């Protein structure tokens, strides 16, 4: 089971628990039990997941798998639209179409856009951050920005962006940073600070991984071996070598990844929020975090900004 599917299932489970808890409580003063805020009987129950997944796979096989007929595709999108109320199927839909032409994947994203729910927006955000195709990430990002508009994205969308910045992978981090900047999420600045440069340690092994010697070697006679023959005696010398100088042994190595795109988004977002340029801090994470805690956060608290 993928991370996305697990997160969706957990979200649904928590939502169900929250709905049940609200149903056990008395309505707030001034609200009638039939008001939308407290009414929970009209929620559409979700059927068995196995049956729903089977239905989606059958639709894909019939209308998309081996046909390029536009009419068949149009009918298939209409059939898939019937399942858009079930967020548990979103990950499966992306999985089925991941190897399809880009224009078909665009049409899939449009299904989520038309759905117009937070569940659908979270799915678009996930595609914008974690999809392996750069074109798909770019397209989904644009549609997500249009969906959110001037509003602040939901907490669940922001969580997806945080996961992208913490993933340790270049593409999700770059995509997330771009969206964070476009949404103006100053609360995500610490994640940007961390993601702009990260060490990459793989296959750490014991012992030296390299050695450099700078020195000289002096030969000398270390031993003599007698060689005896008729009416003659000789010696076979054993040559030894003495080395002197400096030895540099490399015991470990760490490669740092500097993500220039993330750094650029960080500087742009922080400078706009701060009121003055933050570019001089470069990639120094300690200086960035000191600035964030000691200067930027207090300025947000008193509403003075950085200017």
C-alpha positions, -999 to 999 in steps of 0.1 A, spaced: 0 0 0 14 34 -10 20 63 14 -7 83 -3 -33 55 0 -25 50 36 -28 88 43 -62 89 26 -75 59 46 -63 74 78 -80 107 69 -112 90 62 -110 70 94 -104 102 115 -132 120 97 -156 91 105 -146 92 141 -151 129 142 -186 126 126 -196 99 150 -184 120 180 -204 150 167 -235 129 163 -233 119 200 -233 155 211 -263 178 215 -265 206 189 -250 239 198 -274 266 211 -292 284 183 -288 254 159 -315 230 148 -307 193 144 -315 197 107 -290 225 100 -261 215 77 -236 221 105 -249 194 127 -268 172 101 -248 139 95 -274 116 82 -271 128 46 -234 117 43 -230 91 15 -218 58 29 -188 42 12 -191 7 0 -166 -21 2 -132 -10 -10 -125 -42 -29 -156 -39 -50 -150 -2 -58 -114 -9 -68 -126 -38 -91 -151 -15 -107 -125 12 -114 -101 -14 -129 -128 -27 -152 -136 9 -164 -99 15 -171 -96 -18 -190 -127 -12 -210 -123 24 -220 -86 33 -217 -62 4 -217 -61 -6 -253 -81 20 -272 -74 55 -285 -110 62 -295 -119 97 -281 -155 87 -277 -145 56 -256 -123 79 -235 -151 104 -230 -174 76 -218 -147 63 -196 -143 97 -179 -180 98 -172 -178 64 -157 -149 73 -135 -167 104 -124 -191 82 -105 -163 72 -82 -149 106 -74 -169 107 -42 -147 79 -28 -112 93 -19 -99 58 -12 -97 53 -50 -77 84 -59 -43 67 -56 -55 38 -77 -66 62 -104 -32 78 -106 -15 44 -106 -35 31 -135 -28 62 -157 8 67 -148 21 52 -180 -5 68 -202 1 98 -226 4 131 -209 -29 145 -223 -48 116 -208 -32 123 -174 -42 159 -178 -78 148 -183 -75 127 -151 -64 158 -131 -94 176 -145 -117 151 -129 -102 161 -95 -105 198 -103 -142 193 -112 -148 174 -80 -140 206 -61 -135 190 -26 -106 192 -2 -100 154 -7 -96 161 -45 -74 191 -39 -51 170 -17 -48 144 -45 -39 172 -69 -13 185 -45 2 150 -42 5 147 -79 20 182 -81 47 172 -56 54 135 -59 45 125 -95 76 113 -113 67 132 -146 79 168 -146 52 178 -170 25 163 -147 39 180 -116 39 213 -135 4 209 -148 -10 197 -114 7 226 -96 -9 251 -119 -43 236 -115 -39 235 -77 -29 272 -76 -60 280 -96 -82 259 -73 -68 276 -41 -68 311 -56 -62 339 -31 -71 317 -1 -47 298 21 -45 261 12 -60 237 37 -39 221 64 -39 188 46 -25 204 14 1 222 35 10 188 50 16 174 16 40 203 8 58 197 41 62 160 33 77 170 -1 103 193 16 112 166 41 114 138 16 151 142 10 145 140 -28 152 168 -52 120 168 -74 95 167 -46 114 194 -26 117 217 -56 80 213 -65 69 219 -29 91 249 -25 76 265 -56 41 260 -43 50 273 -8 63 305 -24 32 309 -46 9 304 -17 30 327 5 32 301 34 56 319 57 50 292 83 68 267 60 100 288 60 118 264 84 111 235 60 126 256 32 157 264 52 162 227 59 155 216 23 177 241 5 208 220 14 209 185 28 236 159 33 234 126 14 249 97 32 247 63 16 265 30 21 286 43 51 314 17 56 341 11 82 378 19 76 395 43 53 378 50 20 409 68 5 445 74 13 470 101 1 508 98 9 532 127 5 567 116 13 600 101 2 614 66 3 650 57 11 665 23 2 690 6 25 705 -29 29 684 -46 55 701 -80 55 729 -100 39 725 -136 28 758 -156 24 763 -173 -9 790 -200 -8 807 -217 -38 839 -236 -45 868 -214 -35 844 -184 -33 822 -166 -8 797 -138 -15 767 -121 -1 731 -115 -15 718 -82 -1 682 -77 10 670 -42 2 646 -25 26 628 9 22 622 36 48 593 60 41 590 95 56 565 122 51 527 127 56 498 103 52 462 116 48 435 89 54 399 97 45 377 78 70 343 91 59 327 115 33 294 133 31 280 148 -1 258 179 3 230 186 -22 225 223 -28 191 229 -43 193 263 -60 156 263 -69 146 258 -32 170 284 -21 157 309 -46 121 303 -34 132 307 2 149 340 -5 120 353 -25 94 343 1 113 354 31 124 387 15 88 396 7 76 388 42 106 404 59 106 436 39 143 434 30 166 410 12 176 378 30 200 367 2 231 375 22 225 345 45 232 322 15 230 285 25 241 290 61 213 271 79 224 281 114 222 318 104 188 312 87 174 295 118 188 322 141 172 349 119 139 331 119 137 326 156 152 359 168 142 384 142 115 372 119 91 355 143 91 385 168 84 408 139 54 387 129 42 388 165 42 426 167 31 431 131 60 452 122 74 430 94 110 434 86 110 469 71 
